[in-house]
Protein backbone atom coordinates (compact mmCIF):
# COMPACT_ATOMS: atom_id res chain seq x y z
CA UNK A 1 0.00 0.00 0.00
CA UNK A 2 1.21 3.47 -0.77
CA UNK A 3 -0.17 6.86 0.05
CA UNK A 4 0.34 10.46 -0.84
CA UNK A 5 1.44 12.50 2.17
CA UNK A 6 -0.14 15.74 0.93
CA UNK A 7 -3.55 14.10 0.69
CA UNK A 8 -5.97 14.08 -2.19
CA UNK A 9 -8.75 16.54 -2.98
CA UNK A 10 -10.67 15.68 -6.14
CA UNK A 11 -10.05 12.33 -7.80
CA UNK A 12 -11.31 10.73 -10.99
CA UNK A 13 -11.53 6.96 -11.36
CA UNK A 14 -11.94 5.80 -14.94
CA UNK A 15 -12.62 2.35 -16.32
CA UNK A 16 -12.46 1.08 -19.87
CA UNK A 17 -12.68 -2.29 -21.55
CA UNK A 18 -13.13 -3.72 -25.03
CA UNK A 19 -16.60 -4.72 -26.22
CA UNK A 20 -17.46 -8.42 -26.41
CA UNK A 21 -16.61 -10.27 -29.62
CA UNK A 22 -19.28 -10.08 -32.32
CA UNK A 23 -22.23 -12.36 -31.55
CA UNK A 24 -21.43 -12.68 -27.82
CA UNK A 25 -23.40 -11.03 -25.00
CA UNK A 26 -22.05 -7.66 -23.92
CA UNK A 27 -19.58 -7.36 -21.06
CA UNK A 28 -20.91 -4.86 -18.51
CA UNK A 29 -18.42 -3.67 -15.90
CA UNK A 30 -19.35 -1.16 -13.21
CA UNK A 31 -17.45 1.20 -10.95
CA UNK A 32 -18.73 1.27 -7.38
CA UNK A 33 -17.82 3.59 -4.49
CA UNK A 34 -18.87 2.82 -0.91
CA UNK A 35 -18.65 5.42 1.84
CA UNK A 36 -18.11 4.52 5.50
CA UNK A 37 -18.56 6.59 8.63
CA UNK A 38 -15.75 7.43 11.03
CA UNK A 39 -17.54 5.32 13.68
CA UNK A 40 -17.85 2.22 11.45
CA UNK A 41 -15.05 2.33 8.87
CA UNK A 42 -15.25 -1.43 8.20
CA UNK A 43 -18.96 -2.04 8.77
CA UNK A 44 -21.80 -1.61 6.32
CA UNK A 45 -21.45 1.36 3.97
CA UNK A 46 -23.38 4.51 4.82
CA UNK A 47 -24.18 4.69 1.09
CA UNK A 48 -22.90 3.42 -2.23
CA UNK A 49 -22.65 5.10 -5.61
CA UNK A 50 -23.14 2.77 -8.56
CA UNK A 51 -25.14 2.21 -11.74
CA UNK A 52 -25.36 5.84 -12.96
CA UNK A 53 -25.98 7.46 -9.58
CA UNK A 54 -24.49 10.01 -7.20
CA UNK A 55 -24.05 10.46 -3.47
CA UNK A 56 -26.77 12.27 -1.50
CA UNK A 57 -24.49 15.32 -1.06
CA UNK A 58 -23.15 15.29 -4.64
CA UNK A 59 -19.53 14.67 -3.63
CA UNK A 60 -19.30 11.31 -5.44
CA UNK A 61 -20.75 11.05 -8.93
CA UNK A 62 -20.78 8.36 -11.58
CA UNK A 63 -20.76 10.54 -14.68
CA UNK A 64 -20.49 7.89 -17.35
CA UNK A 65 -22.05 4.41 -17.28
CA UNK A 66 -21.47 2.01 -20.19
CA UNK A 67 -23.13 -1.36 -20.52
CA UNK A 68 -21.06 -2.57 -23.47
CA UNK A 69 -17.56 -1.05 -23.43
CA UNK A 70 -18.19 0.59 -26.80
CA UNK A 71 -16.95 4.07 -27.59
CA UNK A 72 -13.77 6.07 -27.24
CA UNK A 73 -11.96 6.83 -24.00
CA UNK A 74 -13.28 5.80 -20.62
CA UNK A 75 -16.46 3.73 -20.49
CA UNK A 76 -17.20 4.65 -16.86
CA UNK A 77 -16.01 7.66 -14.86
CA UNK A 78 -16.41 8.20 -11.12
CA UNK A 79 -15.59 11.60 -9.59
CA UNK A 80 -14.85 11.86 -5.86
CA UNK A 81 -14.60 15.30 -4.23
CA UNK A 82 -12.98 14.60 -0.87
CA UNK A 83 -12.55 18.25 0.13
CA UNK A 84 -16.38 18.52 0.23
CA UNK A 85 -17.11 15.20 1.97
CA UNK A 86 -18.65 15.66 5.44
CA UNK A 87 -16.47 15.01 8.50
CA UNK A 88 -18.75 12.10 9.51
CA UNK A 89 -17.19 10.03 6.72
CA UNK A 90 -13.74 8.54 7.23
CA UNK A 91 -13.31 5.96 4.50
CA UNK A 92 -14.28 5.49 0.84
CA UNK A 93 -13.65 2.21 -0.99
CA UNK A 94 -13.76 1.96 -4.79
CA UNK A 95 -14.24 -1.23 -6.75
CA UNK A 96 -15.04 -2.75 -10.12
CA UNK A 97 -17.66 -5.46 -10.58
CA UNK A 98 -18.83 -7.43 -13.63
CA UNK A 99 -22.56 -7.86 -14.19
CA UNK A 100 -23.35 -11.58 -14.27
CA UNK A 101 -26.46 -11.67 -16.47
CA UNK A 102 -26.37 -14.88 -18.50
CA UNK A 103 -23.22 -16.65 -17.27
CA UNK A 104 -20.27 -16.15 -14.93
CA UNK A 105 -17.60 -13.81 -16.26
CA UNK A 106 -14.25 -13.05 -14.66
CA UNK A 107 -11.77 -10.30 -15.46
CA UNK A 108 -9.80 -12.75 -17.64
CA UNK A 109 -12.90 -12.98 -19.90
CA UNK A 110 -12.87 -9.23 -20.61
CA UNK A 111 -10.24 -7.84 -22.98
CA UNK A 112 -8.13 -4.75 -22.33
CA UNK A 113 -9.60 -3.72 -19.00
CA UNK A 114 -7.89 -0.65 -17.52
CA UNK A 115 -8.69 1.14 -14.26
CA UNK A 116 -7.04 4.51 -13.77
CA UNK A 117 -7.07 6.83 -10.75
CA UNK A 118 -5.96 10.42 -11.26
CA UNK A 119 -6.00 13.73 -9.45
CA UNK A 120 -6.11 16.35 -12.16
CA UNK A 121 -3.39 15.52 -14.69
CA UNK A 122 -1.47 13.38 -12.18
CA UNK A 123 -1.98 9.64 -12.50
CA UNK A 124 -1.99 8.11 -9.02
CA UNK A 125 -2.46 4.49 -10.04
CA UNK A 126 -3.32 2.28 -13.02
CA UNK A 127 -4.13 -1.43 -13.36
CA UNK A 128 -5.35 -3.97 -15.90
CA UNK A 129 -6.73 -6.16 -13.06
CA UNK A 130 -4.43 -8.94 -14.24
CA UNK A 131 -3.63 -9.52 -10.55
CA UNK A 132 -7.14 -10.98 -10.07
CA UNK A 133 -7.94 -12.75 -13.39
CA UNK A 134 -10.44 -15.26 -11.96
CA UNK A 135 -12.40 -12.73 -9.88
CA UNK A 136 -15.75 -11.21 -10.81
CA UNK A 137 -15.23 -8.13 -8.64
CA UNK A 138 -12.25 -6.26 -7.22
CA UNK A 139 -11.57 -3.57 -4.68
CA UNK A 140 -9.11 -1.19 -6.38
CA UNK A 141 -8.66 1.75 -4.01
CA UNK A 142 -9.19 2.90 -0.48
CA UNK A 143 -9.29 6.52 0.61
CA UNK A 144 -8.97 7.19 4.34
CA UNK A 145 -9.29 10.45 6.24
CA UNK A 146 -6.12 10.99 8.26
CA UNK A 147 -5.91 12.52 11.73
CA UNK A 148 -5.22 15.95 10.26
CA UNK A 149 -8.37 15.71 8.12
CA UNK A 150 -6.54 15.13 4.83
CA UNK A 151 -7.60 12.22 2.65
CA UNK A 152 -4.97 9.60 1.86
CA UNK A 153 -5.03 7.25 -1.12
CA UNK A 154 -4.09 3.59 -0.69
CA UNK A 155 -3.82 1.43 -3.78
CA UNK A 156 -5.01 -2.13 -3.46
CA UNK A 157 -6.24 -4.90 -5.69
CA UNK A 158 -8.32 -7.44 -3.81
CA UNK A 159 -10.37 -9.84 -5.92
CA UNK A 160 -13.73 -11.30 -4.93
CA UNK A 161 -16.04 -13.82 -6.56
CA UNK A 162 -19.48 -12.28 -6.08
CA UNK A 163 -22.38 -10.57 -7.80
CA UNK A 164 -22.86 -6.77 -7.90
CA UNK A 165 -25.43 -6.61 -5.08
CA UNK A 166 -23.37 -8.68 -2.63
CA UNK A 167 -20.17 -6.85 -3.63
CA UNK A 168 -21.39 -3.59 -2.09
CA UNK A 169 -21.70 -5.30 1.31
CA UNK A 170 -18.34 -7.08 1.03
CA UNK A 171 -16.05 -4.49 -0.54
CA UNK A 172 -15.29 -2.55 2.66
CA UNK A 173 -14.54 -5.53 4.84
CA UNK A 174 -10.92 -6.55 5.26
Secondary structure, 3 states (H helix, E strand, C coil): CCCCCCCECEEEEEEECCCCCCCCCCCCEEEEEEEEECCCCCCCCCEEECCCCECCCCCEEEEECCCCCCCCCCCEEEEEEHHHCCCCEEEEEEEEEECCCCCCCCHHHCCCCEEEEEECCEEEEEECCHHHCCCCEEEEEEEEECCCCCEEEEEEEEEECCCHHHHHHHCCCC
